[in-house]
């Protein structure tokens, strides 16, 4: 039996690989930074400094100080590659898929990240005890695959959205075959596979043998209670807000349809109520004629800190998802809503988000069922008229998503695989 490292020792050396990290304004930036900040490991992070990406200096500004080292790698997609991608997009869907979806448009990042790790390890005489990779993008896991081969240490692969099974990714058969083979290598080689909800894990792992499925763990996204500054509602009207962008097949159409129906059934119930949509939309939309002026207002995106302030000062918060038979997505925005401790109404299909909203005490309507949406809106407004400003949300459910508790679960997974490895 060789000497073993105590997994209770807070100086466990963690090598983390995440393309997204503050100040890059990606949802994964926030979640990765928050998880690493609240974990007790000595962490070296390999991340990207992406040219042209939107930045937000308010994103977890203190996270870097809690890490042992952060290696930021300048990254840009060359002009030639951009032109080639644009040409392929117009000429051939399969050609565009081959260049941008196998596994993603960030694949040159793999070579840069591995080179940066080798330079850091050589100059600092560094070798980690454990590796963690975070997607998006999936290229992060291909970096982990190579690091696992080189270093032979335990590896946790943290999935955000599904990779091959993402219902919003439309690829040709050859691209899907390529990504399936790459995902299979990751699943076979990683010691622990982490998913943000049970539904995502079930979807991704359904195609693998039971022995591989046993590697799966659920680790939710998290909120940081310290970032919320609670305030009374900021006006005489009931302010119900949706904070976040509409993209892909997501749109405010389910809200508009439910409001239009409610106006016809009980317009008085909407007196002194305003719905505010904060963010952008990939597709333009116009308000239905049935909606009176001022009932729905829109504004552009705001910084992360301001978005939390808008959550905390709202009377209620909205989740609006695209119609689907089942949703396997648990958006980070919903987890921040939990931190705001304000009533939540979700226009969301059956699945992960709907389950959580109901568990915490909110209202849910399938986005394809207008009558259900209208009824849920009326129930929410009725509750607000009698209980405005009162504490809301099951505290036990909310506490499960606090950053410190999620980080402790992450540490548990690390210690599990270290125990397995160190027992050799």
ROPA-850973 format. One record per residue (C-alpha): x, y, z; residue number from 1; residue in three letters. Coordinates in steps of 0.001 Angstrom, whole numbers, plus 500000, padded with zeros to 6 digits. Layout:
<nodes>
+--------+--------+--------+-----+-----+
!     c1 !     c2 !     c3 !   k !   r !
+--------+--------+--------+-----+-----+
!      X !      Y !      Z ! NUM ! ALA !
...
+--------+--------+--------+-----+-----+
</nodes>
This chain:
<nodes>
+--------+--------+--------+-----+-----+
!     c1 !     c2 !     c3 !   k !   r !
+--------+--------+--------+-----+-----+
! 500000 ! 500000 ! 500000 !   1 ! UNK !
! 501574 ! 503303 ! 498938 !   2 ! UNK !
! 501413 ! 506526 ! 500909 !   3 ! UNK !
! 498041 ! 508195 ! 500596 !   4 ! UNK !
! 496911 ! 511780 ! 500523 !   5 ! UNK !
! 494345 ! 512636 ! 503181 !   6 ! UNK !
! 491157 ! 513746 ! 501443 !   7 ! UNK !
! 490331 ! 515797 ! 504530 !   8 ! UNK !
! 493354 ! 517981 ! 503823 !   9 ! UNK !
! 492167 ! 521330 ! 502395 !  10 ! UNK !
! 495354 ! 521567 ! 500340 !  11 ! UNK !
! 494148 ! 519057 ! 497761 !  12 ! UNK !
! 495505 ! 520371 ! 494460 !  13 ! UNK !
! 492661 ! 520848 ! 491942 !  14 ! UNK !
! 493324 ! 521662 ! 488302 !  15 ! UNK !
! 490204 ! 523240 ! 486783 !  16 ! UNK !
! 489670 ! 523839 ! 483073 !  17 ! UNK !
! 486887 ! 526199 ! 482037 !  18 ! UNK !
! 486855 ! 528320 ! 478911 !  19 ! UNK !
! 484303 ! 530578 ! 480623 !  20 ! UNK !
! 485358 ! 532571 ! 483673 !  21 ! UNK !
! 484785 ! 536168 ! 484798 !  22 ! UNK !
! 484896 ! 538765 ! 483490 !  23 ! UNK !
! 483674 ! 536924 ! 480350 !  24 ! UNK !
! 479909 ! 537391 ! 480556 !  25 ! UNK !
! 478774 ! 533802 ! 480061 !  26 ! UNK !
! 476365 ! 532018 ! 482434 !  27 ! UNK !
! 479002 ! 529327 ! 482962 !  28 ! UNK !
! 481494 ! 531998 ! 484050 !  29 ! UNK !
! 479380 ! 532836 ! 487072 !  30 ! UNK !
! 478672 ! 529266 ! 488085 !  31 ! UNK !
! 482252 ! 528007 ! 487721 !  32 ! UNK !
! 483661 ! 530996 ! 489596 !  33 ! UNK !
! 481137 ! 530616 ! 492396 !  34 ! UNK !
! 481723 ! 526892 ! 492781 !  35 ! UNK !
! 485511 ! 527225 ! 492879 !  36 ! UNK !
! 485369 ! 530240 ! 495203 !  37 ! UNK !
! 483393 ! 528349 ! 497834 !  38 ! UNK !
! 485393 ! 525117 ! 497547 !  39 ! UNK !
! 488281 ! 524550 ! 499951 !  40 ! UNK !
! 490774 ! 523156 ! 497433 !  41 ! UNK !
! 493987 ! 524767 ! 496254 !  42 ! UNK !
! 492862 ! 525457 ! 492693 !  43 ! UNK !
! 494783 ! 526283 ! 489540 !  44 ! UNK !
! 492420 ! 527401 ! 486784 !  45 ! UNK !
! 493037 ! 527327 ! 483031 !  46 ! UNK !
! 490565 ! 529724 ! 481343 !  47 ! UNK !
! 490202 ! 531867 ! 478234 !  48 ! UNK !
! 490656 ! 535562 ! 477591 !  49 ! UNK !
! 488410 ! 535667 ! 474541 !  50 ! UNK !
! 488843 ! 538534 ! 472133 !  51 ! UNK !
! 485593 ! 540380 ! 471391 !  52 ! UNK !
! 483520 ! 538581 ! 474024 !  53 ! UNK !
! 481194 ! 540642 ! 476215 !  54 ! UNK !
! 482692 ! 541355 ! 479623 !  55 ! UNK !
! 481067 ! 542246 ! 482915 !  56 ! UNK !
! 483444 ! 543289 ! 485721 !  57 ! UNK !
! 480686 ! 542767 ! 488305 !  58 ! UNK !
! 480688 ! 538983 ! 487775 !  59 ! UNK !
! 482108 ! 537314 ! 490908 !  60 ! UNK !
! 484825 ! 539944 ! 491086 !  61 ! UNK !
! 486447 ! 538340 ! 494160 !  62 ! UNK !
! 486539 ! 534764 ! 492846 !  63 ! UNK !
! 490042 ! 534943 ! 491406 !  64 ! UNK !
! 491555 ! 535935 ! 494753 !  65 ! UNK !
! 490396 ! 532633 ! 496277 !  66 ! UNK !
! 492319 ! 530534 ! 493745 !  67 ! UNK !
! 495975 ! 529501 ! 493836 !  68 ! UNK !
! 496558 ! 530648 ! 490261 !  69 ! UNK !
! 494592 ! 531656 ! 487186 !  70 ! UNK !
! 496169 ! 531056 ! 483772 !  71 ! UNK !
! 494303 ! 533211 ! 481248 !  72 ! UNK !
! 494929 ! 532261 ! 477647 !  73 ! UNK !
! 494320 ! 534846 ! 474906 !  74 ! UNK !
! 491917 ! 533325 ! 472407 !  75 ! UNK !
! 490433 ! 534506 ! 469159 !  76 ! UNK !
! 489047 ! 532884 ! 466064 !  77 ! UNK !
! 491283 ! 533860 ! 463164 !  78 ! UNK !
! 489909 ! 536068 ! 460396 !  79 ! UNK !
! 490524 ! 533295 ! 457881 !  80 ! UNK !
! 488563 ! 530824 ! 459979 !  81 ! UNK !
! 485716 ! 533299 ! 460439 !  82 ! UNK !
! 485496 ! 533769 ! 456669 !  83 ! UNK !
! 485667 ! 530025 ! 456123 !  84 ! UNK !
! 482897 ! 529448 ! 458657 !  85 ! UNK !
! 480745 ! 532119 ! 457025 !  86 ! UNK !
! 481355 ! 530611 ! 453582 !  87 ! UNK !
! 480503 ! 527126 ! 454829 !  88 ! UNK !
! 477331 ! 528400 ! 456521 !  89 ! UNK !
! 476039 ! 529743 ! 453193 !  90 ! UNK !
! 477223 ! 526852 ! 451026 !  91 ! UNK !
! 476672 ! 523651 ! 453008 !  92 ! UNK !
! 475109 ! 522874 ! 456384 !  93 ! UNK !
! 477203 ! 519708 ! 456729 !  94 ! UNK !
! 480402 ! 521609 ! 455927 !  95 ! UNK !
! 479528 ! 524285 ! 458508 !  96 ! UNK !
! 478779 ! 521583 ! 461067 !  97 ! UNK !
! 482140 ! 519942 ! 460375 !  98 ! UNK !
! 484020 ! 523167 ! 461069 !  99 ! UNK !
! 482000 ! 524575 ! 463961 ! 100 ! UNK !
! 480175 ! 521673 ! 465662 ! 101 ! UNK !
! 482849 ! 518966 ! 465981 ! 102 ! UNK !
! 482716 ! 519443 ! 468878 ! 103 ! UNK !
! 482287 ! 523252 ! 468771 ! 104 ! UNK !
! 483777 ! 526438 ! 467332 ! 105 ! UNK !
! 486310 ! 526641 ! 470181 ! 106 ! UNK !
! 488295 ! 523520 ! 469266 ! 107 ! UNK !
! 491569 ! 525491 ! 468661 ! 108 ! UNK !
! 491361 ! 526295 ! 472390 ! 109 ! UNK !
! 492372 ! 522707 ! 473174 ! 110 ! UNK !
! 495915 ! 523076 ! 471840 ! 111 ! UNK !
! 496375 ! 526449 ! 473539 ! 112 ! UNK !
! 495106 ! 525174 ! 476896 ! 113 ! UNK !
! 497317 ! 522080 ! 476900 ! 114 ! UNK !
! 500354 ! 524134 ! 475932 ! 115 ! UNK !
! 499600 ! 526639 ! 478714 ! 116 ! UNK !
! 499233 ! 523868 ! 481273 ! 117 ! UNK !
! 502568 ! 522321 ! 480315 ! 118 ! UNK !
! 504319 ! 525684 ! 480633 ! 119 ! UNK !
! 502741 ! 526373 ! 484018 ! 120 ! UNK !
! 503502 ! 522871 ! 485332 ! 121 ! UNK !
! 507125 ! 523042 ! 484220 ! 122 ! UNK !
! 507822 ! 526477 ! 485696 ! 123 ! UNK !
! 506031 ! 525711 ! 488983 ! 124 ! UNK !
! 506908 ! 522008 ! 489388 ! 125 ! UNK !
! 503180 ! 521395 ! 489514 ! 126 ! UNK !
! 501050 ! 518282 ! 489264 ! 127 ! UNK !
! 497427 ! 518221 ! 490438 ! 128 ! UNK !
! 495772 ! 515615 ! 492609 ! 129 ! UNK !
! 492527 ! 515864 ! 490628 ! 130 ! UNK !
! 491193 ! 517481 ! 487444 ! 131 ! UNK !
! 487789 ! 519124 ! 486863 ! 132 ! UNK !
! 486583 ! 520286 ! 483447 ! 133 ! UNK !
! 483502 ! 522410 ! 482857 ! 134 ! UNK !
! 481482 ! 522703 ! 479664 ! 135 ! UNK !
! 480258 ! 524712 ! 477788 ! 136 ! UNK !
! 482087 ! 524367 ! 475444 ! 137 ! UNK !
! 482544 ! 520578 ! 475131 ! 138 ! UNK !
! 486133 ! 521191 ! 474016 ! 139 ! UNK !
! 486899 ! 521637 ! 477729 ! 140 ! UNK !
! 486195 ! 517930 ! 478199 ! 141 ! UNK !
! 488513 ! 517001 ! 475323 ! 142 ! UNK !
! 491230 ! 518933 ! 477148 ! 143 ! UNK !
! 490391 ! 516914 ! 480247 ! 144 ! UNK !
! 490600 ! 513705 ! 478262 ! 145 ! UNK !
! 494154 ! 514500 ! 477186 ! 146 ! UNK !
! 495173 ! 515671 ! 480681 ! 147 ! UNK !
! 493827 ! 512424 ! 482111 ! 148 ! UNK !
! 496011 ! 510465 ! 479707 ! 149 ! UNK !
! 499105 ! 512494 ! 480522 ! 150 ! UNK !
! 498726 ! 512821 ! 484291 ! 151 ! UNK !
! 496774 ! 509693 ! 485295 ! 152 ! UNK !
! 494922 ! 511441 ! 488120 ! 153 ! UNK !
! 491178 ! 511382 ! 488911 ! 154 ! UNK !
! 489000 ! 513519 ! 486642 ! 155 ! UNK !
! 485539 ! 515047 ! 487093 ! 156 ! UNK !
! 483754 ! 516120 ! 483892 ! 157 ! UNK !
! 481044 ! 518678 ! 484696 ! 158 ! UNK !
! 478364 ! 518905 ! 482000 ! 159 ! UNK !
! 476155 ! 521957 ! 481757 ! 160 ! UNK !
! 473711 ! 521394 ! 478901 ! 161 ! UNK !
! 473557 ! 518009 ! 477174 ! 162 ! UNK !
! 476212 ! 517550 ! 474512 ! 163 ! UNK !
! 475021 ! 515076 ! 471892 ! 164 ! UNK !
! 471448 ! 514961 ! 473164 ! 165 ! UNK !
! 470776 ! 518705 ! 473244 ! 166 ! UNK !
! 467364 ! 519131 ! 471553 ! 167 ! UNK !
! 468302 ! 522635 ! 470373 ! 168 ! UNK !
! 471361 ! 521462 ! 468400 ! 169 ! UNK !
! 470565 ! 520423 ! 464849 ! 170 ! UNK !
! 473502 ! 518628 ! 463263 ! 171 ! UNK !
! 473986 ! 516286 ! 460332 ! 172 ! UNK !
! 474465 ! 512533 ! 460943 ! 173 ! UNK !
! 478245 ! 512633 ! 460492 ! 174 ! UNK !
! 478639 ! 515471 ! 462996 ! 175 ! UNK !
! 476433 ! 513675 ! 465496 ! 176 ! UNK !
! 478490 ! 510513 ! 465002 ! 177 ! UNK !
! 481717 ! 512452 ! 465650 ! 178 ! UNK !
! 480357 ! 514064 ! 468824 ! 179 ! UNK !
! 478895 ! 510808 ! 470087 ! 180 ! UNK !
! 482299 ! 509142 ! 469765 ! 181 ! UNK !
! 483947 ! 512056 ! 471585 ! 182 ! UNK !
! 481331 ! 512039 ! 474338 ! 183 ! UNK !
! 481738 ! 508277 ! 474732 ! 184 ! UNK !
! 485486 ! 508710 ! 475255 ! 185 ! UNK !
! 484823 ! 511291 ! 477958 ! 186 ! UNK !
! 482212 ! 509140 ! 479675 ! 187 ! UNK !
! 484497 ! 506110 ! 479613 ! 188 ! UNK !
! 487597 ! 507944 ! 480857 ! 189 ! UNK !
! 486266 ! 510379 ! 483454 ! 190 ! UNK !
! 485981 ! 509155 ! 487031 ! 191 ! UNK !
! 482907 ! 511259 ! 487811 ! 192 ! UNK !
! 480287 ! 512786 ! 485498 ! 193 ! UNK !
! 478423 ! 515764 ! 486933 ! 194 ! UNK !
! 475088 ! 517100 ! 485667 ! 195 ! UNK !
! 473034 ! 520073 ! 486801 ! 196 ! UNK !
! 469803 ! 518112 ! 487286 ! 197 ! UNK !
! 468511 ! 514554 ! 487332 ! 198 ! UNK !
! 466664 ! 515007 ! 484033 ! 199 ! UNK !
! 469835 ! 515960 ! 482159 ! 200 ! UNK !
! 471744 ! 513051 ! 483670 ! 201 ! UNK !
! 468983 ! 510594 ! 482764 ! 202 ! UNK !
! 468869 ! 511875 ! 479176 ! 203 ! UNK !
! 472613 ! 511783 ! 478568 ! 204 ! UNK !
! 473360 ! 508519 ! 480369 ! 205 ! UNK !
! 470401 ! 506523 ! 479036 ! 206 ! UNK !
! 472497 ! 505357 ! 476085 ! 207 ! UNK !
! 475327 ! 503985 ! 478261 ! 208 ! UNK !
! 475676 ! 500743 ! 480252 ! 209 ! UNK !
! 474675 ! 500772 ! 483916 ! 210 ! UNK !
! 478314 ! 500601 ! 485024 ! 211 ! UNK !
! 479031 ! 503927 ! 483369 ! 212 ! UNK !
! 475775 ! 505450 ! 484602 ! 213 ! UNK !
! 476985 ! 504846 ! 488145 ! 214 ! UNK !
! 479597 ! 507561 ! 487600 ! 215 ! UNK !
! 476838 ! 510160 ! 487299 ! 216 ! UNK !
! 476192 ! 512750 ! 490020 ! 217 ! UNK !
! 473809 ! 515697 ! 490215 ! 218 ! UNK !
! 475257 ! 519049 ! 491239 ! 219 ! UNK !
! 472888 ! 521966 ! 490805 ! 220 ! UNK !
! 473765 ! 525501 ! 489887 ! 221 ! UNK !
! 473914 ! 527807 ! 492905 ! 222 ! UNK !
! 473192 ! 531320 ! 494147 ! 223 ! UNK !
! 475209 ! 533502 ! 496497 ! 224 ! UNK !
! 472960 ! 534997 ! 499161 ! 225 ! UNK !
! 475603 ! 537634 ! 499946 ! 226 ! UNK !
! 475033 ! 539279 ! 496575 ! 227 ! UNK !
! 471384 ! 540158 ! 497186 ! 228 ! UNK !
! 470405 ! 543450 ! 498749 ! 229 ! UNK !
! 466775 ! 543068 ! 499672 ! 230 ! UNK !
! 464533 ! 546095 ! 499256 ! 231 ! UNK !
! 460798 ! 546781 ! 499394 ! 232 ! UNK !
! 458940 ! 546777 ! 496041 ! 233 ! UNK !
! 459997 ! 549869 ! 494107 ! 234 ! UNK !
! 456614 ! 551290 ! 493126 ! 235 ! UNK !
! 452877 ! 551356 ! 493755 ! 236 ! UNK !
! 452245 ! 548921 ! 490900 ! 237 ! UNK !
! 452877 ! 545211 ! 491214 ! 238 ! UNK !
! 456086 ! 544657 ! 489241 ! 239 ! UNK !
! 456421 ! 541186 ! 487715 ! 240 ! UNK !
! 459731 ! 540750 ! 485901 ! 241 ! UNK !
! 461398 ! 538409 ! 483448 ! 242 ! UNK !
! 465166 ! 538919 ! 483561 ! 243 ! UNK !
! 467201 ! 537269 ! 480852 ! 244 ! UNK !
! 467492 ! 536893 ! 477099 ! 245 ! UNK !
! 465148 ! 535190 ! 474662 ! 246 ! UNK !
! 466972 ! 533032 ! 472128 ! 247 ! UNK !
! 466368 ! 530042 ! 469894 ! 248 ! UNK !
! 462732 ! 529003 ! 470227 ! 249 ! UNK !
! 462246 ! 530870 ! 473524 ! 250 ! UNK !
! 460040 ! 533944 ! 473227 ! 251 ! UNK !
! 457561 ! 535934 ! 475360 ! 252 ! UNK !
! 454670 ! 534520 ! 473309 ! 253 ! UNK !
! 453319 ! 532300 ! 476161 ! 254 ! UNK !
! 453089 ! 535353 ! 478453 ! 255 ! UNK !
! 451408 ! 537476 ! 475793 ! 256 ! UNK !
! 448853 ! 534762 ! 475035 ! 257 ! UNK !
! 448034 ! 534257 ! 478720 ! 258 ! UNK !
! 447665 ! 538004 ! 479310 ! 259 ! UNK !
! 445432 ! 538428 ! 476267 ! 260 ! UNK !
! 443134 ! 535683 ! 477533 ! 261 ! UNK !
! 443099 ! 537056 ! 481084 ! 262 ! UNK !
! 442130 ! 540509 ! 479806 ! 263 ! UNK !
! 439105 ! 538992 ! 478107 ! 264 ! UNK !
! 438122 ! 537037 ! 481213 ! 265 ! UNK !
! 438973 ! 539441 ! 484023 ! 266 ! UNK !
! 440666 ! 542667 ! 482961 ! 267 ! UNK !
! 440185 ! 544139 ! 486438 ! 268 ! UNK !
! 442629 ! 541612 ! 487898 ! 269 ! UNK !
! 445453 ! 543304 ! 485961 ! 270 ! UNK !
! 444771 ! 546779 ! 487357 ! 271 ! UNK !
! 448002 ! 548370 ! 488679 ! 272 ! UNK !
! 450133 ! 545453 ! 487450 ! 273 ! UNK !
! 453120 ! 545831 ! 485147 ! 274 ! UNK !
! 455158 ! 543126 ! 483420 ! 275 ! UNK !
! 458771 ! 544028 ! 482671 ! 276 ! UNK !
! 460974 ! 542102 ! 480216 ! 277 ! UNK !
! 464644 ! 542843 ! 480871 ! 278 ! UNK !
! 467113 ! 541553 ! 478283 ! 279 ! UNK !
! 467408 ! 540971 ! 474576 ! 280 ! UNK !
! 465730 ! 538759 ! 472005 ! 281 ! UNK !
! 467271 ! 537133 ! 468943 ! 282 ! UNK !
! 463960 ! 537556 ! 467169 ! 283 ! UNK !
! 461935 ! 540744 ! 467106 ! 284 ! UNK !
! 458464 ! 540657 ! 468612 ! 285 ! UNK !
! 455578 ! 543080 ! 468955 ! 286 ! UNK !
! 452992 ! 543357 ! 471685 ! 287 ! UNK !
! 449528 ! 542024 ! 470821 ! 288 ! UNK !
! 446861 ! 544651 ! 470203 ! 289 ! UNK !
! 444817 ! 543187 ! 473059 ! 290 ! UNK !
! 447395 ! 544334 ! 475612 ! 291 ! UNK !
! 446824 ! 547868 ! 476904 ! 292 ! UNK !
! 449645 ! 550385 ! 476842 ! 293 ! UNK !
! 451971 ! 550087 ! 479829 ! 294 ! UNK !
! 450967 ! 546580 ! 480837 ! 295 ! UNK !
! 454172 ! 545154 ! 479347 ! 296 ! UNK !
! 457416 ! 547133 ! 479104 ! 297 ! UNK !
! 460800 ! 546101 ! 477763 ! 298 ! UNK !
! 464386 ! 547209 ! 478281 ! 299 ! UNK !
! 467782 ! 545971 ! 477137 ! 300 ! UNK !
! 470277 ! 543820 ! 479039 ! 301 ! UNK !
! 471789 ! 545007 ! 482311 ! 302 ! UNK !
! 474925 ! 544066 ! 484234 ! 303 ! UNK !
! 474836 ! 541073 ! 486499 ! 304 ! UNK !
! 474785 ! 543035 ! 489749 ! 305 ! UNK !
! 471928 ! 545181 ! 488478 ! 306 ! UNK !
! 470023 ! 542079 ! 487389 ! 307 ! UNK !
! 470190 ! 540754 ! 490960 ! 308 ! UNK !
! 468951 ! 544107 ! 492238 ! 309 ! UNK !
! 466008 ! 543971 ! 489827 ! 310 ! UNK !
! 465180 ! 540473 ! 491043 ! 311 ! UNK !
! 465290 ! 541511 ! 494684 ! 312 ! UNK !
! 463090 ! 544590 ! 494154 ! 313 ! UNK !
! 460455 ! 542829 ! 492025 ! 314 ! UNK !
! 457147 ! 541613 ! 493379 ! 315 ! UNK !
! 457418 ! 538385 ! 491393 ! 316 ! UNK !
! 459635 ! 536780 ! 488762 ! 317 ! UNK !
! 458915 ! 534930 ! 485528 ! 318 ! UNK !
! 460530 ! 531968 ! 483813 ! 319 ! UNK !
! 459491 ! 531618 ! 480156 ! 320 ! UNK !
! 460685 ! 528552 ! 478248 ! 321 ! UNK !
! 459991 ! 527162 ! 474812 ! 322 ! UNK !
! 457216 ! 524569 ! 474417 ! 323 ! UNK !
! 458417 ! 520967 ! 474652 ! 324 ! UNK !
! 457173 ! 517585 ! 475809 ! 325 ! UNK !
! 459784 ! 517569 ! 478582 ! 326 ! UNK !
! 462496 ! 520073 ! 479518 ! 327 ! UNK !
! 465813 ! 518772 ! 480839 ! 328 ! UNK !
! 467198 ! 522263 ! 481445 ! 329 ! UNK !
! 467559 ! 523935 ! 484835 ! 330 ! UNK !
! 468600 ! 527509 ! 483954 ! 331 ! UNK !
! 471005 ! 529412 ! 486177 ! 332 ! UNK !
! 468594 ! 532361 ! 486056 ! 333 ! UNK !
! 466025 ! 530312 ! 487953 ! 334 ! UNK !
! 468601 ! 529522 ! 490637 ! 335 ! UNK !
! 469331 ! 533237 ! 491050 ! 336 ! UNK !
! 465585 ! 533769 ! 491365 ! 337 ! UNK !
! 465702 ! 531473 ! 494397 ! 338 ! UNK !
! 468314 ! 533763 ! 495891 ! 339 ! UNK !
! 466005 ! 536745 ! 495457 ! 340 ! UNK !
! 463311 ! 534933 ! 497504 ! 341 ! UNK !
! 460486 ! 536374 ! 495391 ! 342 ! UNK !
! 457445 ! 534447 ! 494078 ! 343 ! UNK !
! 458131 ! 532620 ! 490811 ! 344 ! UNK !
! 455773 ! 531767 ! 487978 ! 345 ! UNK !
! 457133 ! 529503 ! 485280 ! 346 ! UNK !
! 455788 ! 529145 ! 481750 ! 347 ! UNK !
! 457785 ! 525954 ! 481383 ! 348 ! UNK !
! 457132 ! 522371 ! 480210 ! 349 ! UNK !
! 457164 ! 519414 ! 482588 ! 350 ! UNK !
! 460703 ! 518741 ! 483705 ! 351 ! UNK !
! 463526 ! 520093 ! 485814 ! 352 ! UNK !
! 462511 ! 523761 ! 486050 ! 353 ! UNK !
! 458827 ! 523025 ! 486611 ! 354 ! UNK !
! 459632 ! 520554 ! 489364 ! 355 ! UNK !
! 461849 ! 523024 ! 491215 ! 356 ! UNK !
! 459361 ! 525902 ! 490929 ! 357 ! UNK !
! 456613 ! 523725 ! 492374 ! 358 ! UNK !
! 458896 ! 522439 ! 495147 ! 359 ! UNK !
! 459756 ! 525947 ! 496293 ! 360 ! UNK !
! 456083 ! 526977 ! 496242 ! 361 ! UNK !
! 455616 ! 528737 ! 492910 ! 362 ! UNK !
! 453155 ! 528433 ! 490046 ! 363 ! UNK !
! 453720 ! 526536 ! 486783 ! 364 ! UNK !
! 451955 ! 526526 ! 483438 ! 365 ! UNK !
! 452904 ! 524662 ! 480286 ! 366 ! UNK !
! 453874 ! 527317 ! 477705 ! 367 ! UNK !
! 451673 ! 525640 ! 475104 ! 368 ! UNK !
! 448538 ! 525804 ! 477298 ! 369 ! UNK !
! 447188 ! 529342 ! 477273 ! 370 ! UNK !
! 444304 ! 528678 ! 479664 ! 371 ! UNK !
! 446679 ! 527209 ! 482217 ! 372 ! UNK !
! 448960 ! 530234 ! 481846 ! 373 ! UNK !
! 446092 ! 532669 ! 482326 ! 374 ! UNK !
! 444937 ! 530820 ! 485448 ! 375 ! UNK !
! 448462 ! 530752 ! 486910 ! 376 ! UNK !
! 448850 ! 534493 ! 486322 ! 377 ! UNK !
! 445607 ! 535214 ! 488148 ! 378 ! UNK !
! 446637 ! 533007 ! 491102 ! 379 ! UNK !
! 449981 ! 534795 ! 491357 ! 380 ! UNK !
! 448420 ! 538262 ! 491252 ! 381 ! UNK !
! 445805 ! 537259 ! 493818 ! 382 ! UNK !
! 448569 ! 536066 ! 496146 ! 383 ! UNK !
! 450503 ! 539308 ! 495672 ! 384 ! UNK !
! 447503 ! 541484 ! 496492 ! 385 ! UNK !
! 447139 ! 539848 ! 499905 ! 386 ! UNK !
! 450749 ! 538962 ! 500743 ! 387 ! UNK !
! 452939 ! 541527 ! 498972 ! 388 ! UNK !
! 456358 ! 541786 ! 500581 ! 389 ! UNK !
! 455960 ! 538767 ! 502840 ! 390 ! UNK !
! 458708 ! 536105 ! 502974 ! 391 ! UNK !
! 458278 ! 533590 ! 500167 ! 392 ! UNK !
! 459652 ! 530219 ! 499202 ! 393 ! UNK !
! 460337 ! 527010 ! 501094 ! 394 ! UNK !
! 463579 ! 527775 ! 502975 ! 395 ! UNK !
! 464707 ! 524138 ! 502968 ! 396 ! UNK !
! 464409 ! 523943 ! 499190 ! 397 ! UNK !
! 466179 ! 527274 ! 498717 ! 398 ! UNK !
! 469050 ! 526303 ! 501021 ! 399 ! UNK !
! 469914 ! 523325 ! 498809 ! 400 ! UNK !
! 470964 ! 525786 ! 496098 ! 401 ! UNK !
! 473071 ! 528126 ! 498242 ! 402 ! UNK !
! 476651 ! 528302 ! 497003 ! 403 ! UNK !
! 478265 ! 527029 ! 500180 ! 404 ! UNK !
! 476049 ! 523924 ! 500238 ! 405 ! UNK !
! 476569 ! 523159 ! 496550 ! 406 ! UNK !
! 480334 ! 523568 ! 496984 ! 407 ! UNK !
! 480274 ! 521087 ! 499855 ! 408 ! UNK !
! 478570 ! 518531 ! 497607 ! 409 ! UNK !
! 481220 ! 519155 ! 494949 ! 410 ! UNK !
! 483910 ! 518490 ! 497553 ! 411 ! UNK !
! 482166 ! 515243 ! 498446 ! 412 ! UNK !
! 482389 ! 514072 ! 494817 ! 413 ! UNK !
! 486085 ! 514966 ! 494672 ! 414 ! UNK !
! 486774 ! 513044 ! 497858 ! 415 ! UNK !
! 484842 ! 510032 ! 496573 ! 416 ! UNK !
! 487053 ! 509636 ! 493537 ! 417 ! UNK !
! 490205 ! 510427 ! 495466 ! 418 ! UNK !
! 489373 ! 507701 ! 497951 ! 419 ! UNK !
! 488896 ! 505249 ! 495098 ! 420 ! UNK !
! 492152 ! 506318 ! 493489 ! 421 ! UNK !
! 494199 ! 506499 ! 496677 ! 422 ! UNK !
! 493061 ! 503109 ! 497936 ! 423 ! UNK !
! 495122 ! 501374 ! 495229 ! 424 ! UNK !
+--------+--------+--------+-----+-----+
</nodes>
